[in-house]
Amino acid sequence: MTIRPLRKAVFPVAGLGTRLLPATKTMPKEMLTVVDRPLIQYAVDEAREAGIEQLIFVTGRGKSSLVDYFDRGFELEATMERAGKSLSALKGSRTTPGDLISVRQQQPLGLGHAVWCARHIVGDEPFAVLLPDDLMVGGALRQMVEAYNRVGGNIVCAEEVAPEKTASYGIVTPGETDGNLTEVKGLVEKPKPEVAPSRLGVIGRYILQPEVMTILDTKETGAGGEIQLTDAMAKLIGKQPFHAVKVDAVRHDCGDKTGFVLANLAIALDSDELGPRVRAFLAGR
């Protein structure tokens, strides 16, 4: 089996972020900061660490600031340099020309549709998908790439979810398990607890073969009347190797207000600079 190298990553960032209103009324949710970086930079940093060379943003109306953020801030940098200030604070917020490409998702038709919008850029290569809402600390995609280089095919990141939460996730029908890898025998989108095949829920990281784009071409709708990525992936099972991997990383669901606040707190506590002051504040409460 030939395992093709993974060079490209798709970032579906066209969503409206309604669970974080009113902050997201005029600002993309991916630009909301966790401590000192916007959510999108955490995802991009994770992709770069995993060896990704080309970043593909699937954006929507009002989302141009996501691309602007990774451009060179010439005026800002010149002003900082004249003032003798280090540019180290801007680390990671610039891409090399050609490394970042954006396409538009003109209608909110689901995650599968957003991924399909990147089909011409992905071409015939395997690709990763990262959902910035899921802030992963600990190199999740890097660990997935390591697994991919062993077994190839399609890889989804997964974690055990509470029984009452299965209706919020794509759930794996598990096969054989080898360490942190579980063979995927089936995928069910958002099943009720009483019919869920397991508690192994798919979270916001994927490595997929380009054949999934051909399936998404059919525009078949699923749960919620949307074009579901989970449904398209399920059709690859049995045709290509398919595994779920549990990674040694911490996930923060920043798609809602509670998860966003907890992510800020957890990352601040883990900071050498901020941690002592935050702990002192919490101890005083």
NUVEX-603238 format. One record per residue: y, z, x of N, C-alpha, C in turn. Coordinates in steps of 0.1 Angstrom, whole numbers, padded with zeros to 4 digits, always signed. Each point is the difference from the previous one (the first is absolute). Layout:
YZXYZXYZX ...
This chain:
-0012+0000+0008+0012+0000-0008+0013+0000+0009 +0008-0010-0003+0013-0001+0008+0010+0008-0007 +0006+0010+0007+0011+0008-0006+0013-0005+0005 +0008-0006-0009+0013-0006+0004+0010+0011+0002 +0009-0001+0010+0010+0010+0003+0010+0002-0012 +0004+0012-0001+0010+0003-0011+0014+0000+0006 +0009-0009-0004+0013-0002+0005+0011+0003-0010 -0003-0002-0013+0010+0000-0010-0001+0011-0010 +0011+0005-0005+0000+0011-0010+0010-0004-0011 -0005+0003-0013+0009-0003-0012+0005+0014-0005 +0013+0000-0003+0006+0012-0005+0005-0003-0014 -0007+0004-0011+0006-0003-0013+0011+0010-0004 +0012-0005+0001+0012+0009-0002+0009-0005-0010 -0005-0006-0011+0009-0005-0010+0001+0009-0012 -0007+0011+0000+0000+0010-0012+0014+0006-0002 +0002+0004-0012+0013+0006-0005+0001+0015+0004 -0010+0007+0002+0001+0014+0004+0005+0009-0012 -0005-0003-0012+0005+0007-0011-0003+0015+0000 -0011+0004+0007-0003+0014+0000+0010+0008+0009 +0008-0007+0007+0010+0007+0009+0014-0002-0004 +0002-0005-0013+0014-0001-0005+0006+0014-0001 +0013+0001+0001+0010-0011+0002+0002-0005+0014 -0006+0006+0010+0003-0004+0014-0003-0015+0002 -0010-0005-0007-0004-0014+0002+0007-0010-0009 +0010+0004-0007+0008-0009-0008+0007-0011+0008 +0005+0004+0012+0006-0010+0008-0006-0001+0014 -0009+0009+0003-0006+0000+0014-0015-0002-0002 -0006-0009+0008-0015-0002-0001-0007+0013+0004 -0010+0004-0007-0007+0012+0002-0005+0001+0015 -0004-0012+0005-0005+0000+0014+0011+0003+0010 +0013+0000-0004+0011+0004+0009+0003+0014-0001 -0006+0008-0009+0003+0014-0001-0006+0007+0013 +0008+0009+0006-0004+0006+0013-0009+0012-0002 -0010+0001+0009-0008+0012+0001+0004+0005+0014 +0007+0011+0000+0007+0006+0012+0010-0009+0006 -0004-0009+0008+0010-0009+0007-0003-0014+0000 -0011-0004-0007-0003-0015-0001-0003-0004-0014 +0003-0012-0004-0004-0004-0013-0015-0002-0001 -0005+0000-0012-0015-0001-0002-0005-0013+0006 +0008-0011-0001-0005-0013+0005-0002+0001+0015 +0008+0008+0007-0002+0000+0015-0013+0008+0004 -0003+0010-0008-0013+0007+0003-0012-0010-0001 +0001-0009-0011-0011-0009-0002+0000-0011+0011 +0012-0005+0004+0001-0010+0011-0005+0006+0013 +0004+0013+0003-0004+0006+0012-0015+0001+0001 -0006+0004-0012-0015+0001+0000-0007-0014+0002 +0006-0010-0005-0006-0014+0002+0002-0004+0015 +0011+0003+0005+0002-0004+0015-0010+0008+0008 -0002+0013-0003-0009+0008+0008-0014-0006+0000 -0004-0006-0012-0013-0006-0002-0001-0014+0006 +0010-0005+0006-0001-0013+0007+0005-0012-0009 +0006+0003-0011+0005-0011-0009+0012-0007+0007 -0001-0013+0000+0010-0009+0006+0011-0006-0010 -0005-0002-0012+0009-0007-0010+0001+0009-0013 +0012+0003-0004+0003+0008-0011+0005-0009-0012 -0007+0001-0011+0003-0008-0012+0005+0009-0011 +0013+0000-0003+0005+0008-0011+0000-0009-0013 -0006+0005-0011+0001-0006-0013+0010+0008-0008 +0012-0006-0001+0012+0007-0005+0003-0005-0014 +0011+0006-0006+0005-0004-0013+0015+0000+0000 +0006-0002-0011+0014+0000-0001+0006+0014+0004 +0011+0000+0007+0006+0012+0004-0007+0007+0012 -0009-0007+0006-0008+0007+0011+0004-0006+0014 +0011-0007+0001+0004-0006+0013+0002+0010+0011 +0003+0013-0004+0003+0010+0010-0012+0003+0008 -0012-0003-0005-0013+0003+0007-0001-0009+0013 +0004-0013-0002+0000-0009+0011+0012+0003+0009 +0012+0003-0006+0011+0002+0008-0002+0012+0010 -0007+0010-0005-0003+0012+0008-0006-0003+0013 -0009-0010+0001-0007-0003+0012+0007-0011+0008 +0012-0004-0004+0009-0009+0008+0007+0008+0010 +0006-0007+0010+0008+0006+0010+0013+0004-0006 +0004+0013+0001+0013+0005-0004+0010-0002+0011 +0005-0012+0002+0008-0003+0012+0013+0009+0000 +0007+0001-0011+0012+0008+0000-0003+0014+0003 -0010+0006-0007-0004+0014+0002-0004+0002+0015 -0008-0008+0005-0005+0002+0014+0012-0001+0010 +0009-0010-0002+0011-0001+0009+0009+0012-0001 +0002+0005-0012+0009+0012-0001-0007+0012+0007 -0013+0002-0002-0007+0011+0006+0001-0001+0015 -0002-0012+0005+0000-0002+0015+0014+0003+0006 +0010-0004-0007+0014+0003+0004+0003+0015+0001 -0007+0007-0010+0002+0014+0000-0009+0008+0009 -0008-0008+0007-0010+0006+0010-0012+0007-0007 -0003-0004-0013-0011+0006-0007-0013-0008+0002 -0011+0007+0001-0013-0007+0002-0004-0008-0012 -0006-0011+0002-0006-0008-0011-0014+0004-0004 -0004+0011+0006-0014+0005-0003-0002+0004-0014 +0011+0004-0007-0001+0004-0014-0004-0012-0009 +0002-0012+0005-0003-0012-0007-0014-0006+0002 -0008+0008+0008-0013-0005+0004-0008-0003-0012 -0006-0012+0000-0009-0005-0010+0007-0007-0012 +0013+0000+0000+0007-0006-0011+0005-0014+0003 -0007-0007+0009+0003-0014+0003-0013-0007+0003 -0001-0012-0005-0011-0009+0003+0004-0012+0008 -0009-0006+0007+0002-0012+0008+0001-0011-0010 +0009-0010+0002+0001-0011-0009-0013-0007-0001 -0004-0002-0013-0013-0007-0003-0011+0010-0004 +0002+0013+0004-0010+0010-0003+0000+0004-0014 +0011-0001-0007+0002+0004-0014+0003-0011-0009 -0008-0002-0010+0002-0011-0010+0000+0006-0013 +0009-0005-0009+0001+0006-0014-0002-0011-0010 -0007+0003-0011-0001-0009-0011+0003+0007-0013 +0003-0007-0010+0004+0007-0013-0011+0000-0010 -0002+0011-0006-0008+0001-0012+0009+0000-0012 +0001-0011-0007+0010-0002-0010-0002+0007-0013 -0013+0004-0002-0003+0007-0013-0009+0012+0004 +0002+0011-0006-0009+0012+0003-0013-0001-0007 -0010-0008+0005-0012-0003-0006-0012+0008+0006 +0003+0009+0008-0011+0009+0005-0002-0002+0015 -0007+0010+0006-0003+0000+0015-0007-0013+0004 -0010-0004-0007-0007-0012+0004+0009-0012+0000 +0010-0001-0009+0009-0011+0000+0010+0001+0012 +0004+0012+0003+0009+0002+0012-0007-0005+0013 -0013+0004+0002-0007-0004+0011-0002-0015+0000 -0003-0006-0011-0001-0015-0001+0012-0007+0004 +0012+0006-0002+0013-0007+0003+0001-0002+0015 -0008+0007+0008+0000-0002+0015-0011-0010+0005 -0006-0007-0009-0012-0008+0003+0003-0011+0011 +0011-0006-0001+0003-0011+0009+0003+0005+0015 +0005+0012+0001+0003+0006+0013-0013+0006+0005 -0008+0006-0008-0013+0005+0004-0009-0011+0005 +0000-0011-0007-0009-0011+0004-0014+0003-0001 -0008-0004+0011-0014+0002+0000-0004+0012+0009 +0009+0010+0001-0003+0011+0009-0002+0013-0008 -0008+0009+0005-0001+0013-0006+0014+0007+0001 +0002+0009-0009+0013+0007+0000-0001+0014-0006 +0009+0008+0004+0001+0014-0005+0010+0000-0011 -0001+0010-0009+0010+0003-0010+0003+0015+0001 +0013+0003+0001+0005+0014+0000+0010+0002-0011 -0003+0010-0008+0009+0005-0010+0009+0011+0005 +0013-0002+0002+0008+0010+0006+0001+0013-0008 -0003-0001-0013+0000+0013-0008-0009+0010+0006 -0011-0005+0005-0010+0009+0006+0004+0002+0015 +0007+0011+0003+0004+0002+0014-0012+0007+0007 -0006-0007+0010-0011+0005+0007+0003+0005+0014 -0003+0012+0003+0003+0006+0013-0013+0002+0007 -0001-0007+0012-0012+0002+0008-0007-0013+0003 +0007-0012-0001-0006-0012+0004-0011-0006-0009 +0002+0000-0013-0010-0004-0009-0004-0015+0002 +0010-0009+0001-0004-0014+0002-0007-0002+0013 +0004+0007+0010-0006-0002+0013-0015+0004-0001 -0003+0011-0007-0014+0004-0002-0008-0011-0008 +0007-0006-0010-0006-0010-0008-0003-0012+0009 +0009-0004+0008-0002-0011+0009-0012+0002+0009 -0002+0012+0005-0011+0004+0009-0013-0002-0008 +0000+0004-0013-0012-0002-0008-0002-0015-0003 +0011-0007-0003-0001-0015-0002-0006-0007+0012 +0003+0004+0012-0005-0006+0012-0015+0002+0002 -0005+0010-0007-0014+0003+0001-0008-0008-0011 +0005+0000-0012-0008-0005-0011+0006-0013-0007 +0013-0003+0003+0006-0012-0006+0002+0001-0015 +0001-0012-0006+0002+0000-0014+0012+0006-0006 -0002+0007-0011+0011+0006-0007-0001+0016+0001 +0012+0006+0002+0000+0015+0002+0011+0005-0009 -0004+0011-0008+0011+0007-0007+0000+0014+0005 +0012+0006+0000+0001+0014+0003-0002+0008-0012 -0008+0011+0001-0004+0008-0012+0000+0015+0003 +0002+0007-0011-0001+0015+0001-0006+0005-0013 -0006+0012+0001-0006+0007-0011+0012+0004-0009 +0000-0003-0013+0010+0004-0009-0006+0009-0010 +0009+0008-0006-0004+0010-0011-0006-0008-0012 -0010+0005-0006-0006-0007-0012+0010-0005-0010 +0010+0009-0003+0009-0004-0010+0010-0011+0004 +0000-0003+0013+0009-0010+0006-0006-0014+0001 -0013-0002-0004-0006-0013+0002+0007-0011-0007 +0006+0003-0011+0007-0010-0008+0013-0005+0006 +0004+0006+0012+0012-0005+0007-0004-0008+0013 -0013-0003+0002-0004-0007+0012-0010-0011-0003 -0002-0009+0010-0012-0008+0000-0011+0009+0006 -0011+0000-0006-0011+0009+0004-0012-0008+0005 -0006+0005+0011-0011-0007+0007-0013+0004-0006 -0008-0010-0003-0015+0002-0002-0006+0000+0014 -0005+0012+0004-0004+0001+0015-0014-0005+0002 -0002-0005+0012-0014-0003+0005-0003+0009+0012 -0006-0006+0010-0003+0009+0012+0012+0004+0007 -0001+0012+0006+0011+0006+0008-0005+0002+0014 +0010-0004+0009-0003+0001+0014+0013+0007+0006 -0001+0013+0003+0012+0007+0005+0011-0001-0010 +0012-0005+0004+0011-0001-0009+0001-0013-0008 -0011-0008+0002+0000-0013-0008-0010+0001-0011 +0004-0005-0012-0009-0001-0011+0000-0015-0005 -0012-0005-0002-0002-0013-0005+0005+0000-0015 +0008-0011-0003+0006-0001-0013-0009-0009-0008 -0006+0005-0011-0009-0008-0009+0007-0005-0012 +0012+0006-0003+0008-0004-0011+0013+0007+0000 +0010-0005-0007+0013+0006-0002+0004+0000-0015 +0005+0011-0004+0004+0001-0014+0015+0005+0000 +0008-0008-0007+0014+0004-0001+0003+0010-0010 +0005+0012+0004+0005+0011-0008-0010+0004-0011 -0013+0003+0003-0009+0005-0010+0003+0014-0005 -0004+0003-0012+0001+0013-0005-0011+0009+0007 +0003+0013+0002-0009+0008+0007-0015-0001-0004 -0002-0001-0013-0014+0000-0005-0008-0013+0003 +0007-0010+0004-0007-0013+0004+0002-0004+0014 +0008+0008+0008+0002-0003+0014-0012+0001+0008 -0003-0011+0008-0013+0000+0008+0000+0010+0012 +0012+0005+0004+0001+0010+0010+0014+0006+0000 +0003+0008+0010+0013+0005+0001+0007-0005+0012 -0005-0011+0006+0005-0006+0012+0011-0010-0005 +0012+0004+0002+0011-0008-0005+0007-0008+0011 +0003-0013-0003+0007-0008+0009+0015+0003+0001 +0005+0002+0012+0014+0003+0002+0007-0012+0007 +0013+0001+0003+0008-0011+0003-0001-0007+0013 -0012-0002+0005-0002-0008+0013-0013-0009-0002 +0001-0012+0003-0011-0010-0001+0000-0009+0012 -0012-0005+0003-0002-0011+0009-0009-0010-0007 +0006-0012-0003-0007-0010-0009-0002-0013+0007 -0010-0007-0004-0002-0014+0004+0008-0010-0008 +0004-0011+0005+0009-0009-0007-0006-0006-0013 -0013+0001-0002-0007-0006-0012+0005+0008-0012 +0006+0012+0001+0005+0007-0012+0011-0008-0006 +0007-0007+0008+0012-0008-0006-0005-0011-0009 -0012-0006+0002-0005-0010-0009-0004+0006-0013 -0005+0013+0000-0003+0007-0012+0013+0003-0008 +0010+0005+0008+0013+0003-0007+0007-0012-0006 -0004-0012+0006+0006-0013-0006-0003-0001-0014 -0010+0006-0006-0004-0002-0014+0009+0007-0009 +0008+0009+0005+0010+0008-0007-0007+0009-0011 -0012+0003+0002-0008+0008-0010+0007+0014-0001 +0002+0005-0012+0006+0013-0002-0010+0011-0003 +0003+0012+0003-0009+0011-0002+0007+0012-0006 -0002+0012+0005+0006+0012-0006+0015-0001-0001 +0006+0004-0011+0014-0001-0002+0006-0014-0002 -0009-0010-0002+0004-0013-0001+0006-0006+0013 -0003+0006+0011+0005-0005+0013-0011-0006+0008 +0004-0008+0010-0009-0006+0009-0004+0010+0011 -0012+0006-0001-0004+0011+0008-0007-0004+0013 +0005+0005+0011-0007-0002+0012-0014+0005+0001 -0002+0011-0007-0014+0006+0000-0010-0009-0006 +0004-0007-0011-0009-0009-0007-0004-0012+0009 +0010-0005+0007-0002-0011+0009-0009+0004+0012 +0002+0012+0005-0008+0005+0011-0015+0001-0004 -0001+0005-0013-0014+0003-0005-0008-0013+0000 +0006-0011-0001-0007-0013-0001-0005-0005+0014 +0005+0007+0011-0005-0003+0013-0012+0008+0004 -0003+0011-0008-0011+0008+0003-0013-0007-0002 -0009+0001+0010-0013-0008+0000+0001-0013+0007 +0013-0005+0001+0002-0013+0007+0005+0002+0015 +0006+0011+0002+0005+0004+0013-0002+0014+0003 -0001+0005+0012-0001+0014+0002+0012+0008-0006 -0003+0011-0006+0011+0008-0006-0003+0015+0001 +0010+0007+0006-0002+0014+0003+0013+0008-0004 -0002+0012-0003+0011+0010-0001-0001+0009+0012 +0012+0004+0005+0000+0008+0012+0009+0012-0004 -0005+0012+0004+0008+0012-0001+0007+0002+0014 +0013+0001+0000+0007+0001+0013+0004+0015+0002 +0002+0003+0013+0005+0013+0004+0015-0001+0000 +0006+0001-0012+0015-0002-0001+0004+0008-0013 +0012+0004+0000+0006+0007-0012+0008-0010-0008 -0003+0000-0013+0006-0009-0009+0011+0008-0009 +0011-0006-0001+0011+0005-0009+0003-0010-0010 -0002+0002-0013+0003-0009-0010+0015+0001-0003 +0008-0009+0005+0014+0001-0001+0005-0009-0012 -0009-0003-0009+0004-0008-0011+0006+0008-0011 -0002+0014+0001+0007+0008-0010+0008+0011+0007 +0008+0007-0008+0009+0010+0006-0006+0011+0007 -0011+0006-0005-0007+0011+0006-0006-0004+0013 -0007-0012+0001-0006-0004+0012+0011-0003+0011 +0011-0006-0005+0011-0003+0009+0006+0012+0007 +0002+0010-0008+0006+0013+0005-0010+0006+0010 -0013+0001-0004-0010+0006+0009-0002-0008+0013 +0002-0013-0001-0001-0008+0013+0011+0004+0009 +0012+0001-0005+0012+0005+0008-0003+0013+0006 -0005+0010-0008-0003+0013+0005-0010+0000+0011 -0012-0007-0002-0011+0000+0009+0004-0007+0013 +0008-0011+0000+0003-0006+0012+0011+0008+0008 +0009+0006-0008+0010+0009+0007-0007+0011+0007 -0010+0006-0007-0007+0012+0006-0007-0005+0013 -0004-0012+0001-0008-0005+0011+0009-0005+0011 +0013+0001-0002+0010-0005+0010+0003+0012+0010 +0000-0004+0013+0004+0010+0010+0014+0004-0002 +0008-0009-0004+0015+0003-0001+0003+0007-0013 -0006-0004-0011+0003+0006-0013-0009+0011-0004 -0012+0000+0004-0010+0010-0005+0004+0014+0001 +0005+0005+0011+0004+0014+0001+0010+0005-0010 +0010-0009-0002+0011+0004-0010-0005-0001-0014 -0009-0009-0003-0005-0001-0014-0009+0012-0003 -0008+0004+0010-0009+0011-0002+0008+0013-0002 +0011+0001+0008+0009+0012-0001+0006+0000-0014 +0004-0011-0005+0005-0001-0014-0010+0004-0010 -0012-0005+0001-0010+0003-0010-0004+0014+0001 +0000+0006+0012-0004+0014+0001+0011+0009-0006 +0012-0004+0000+0011+0007-0006+0000+0000-0015 -0008-0009-0006+0000-0001-0014-0009+0010-0006 
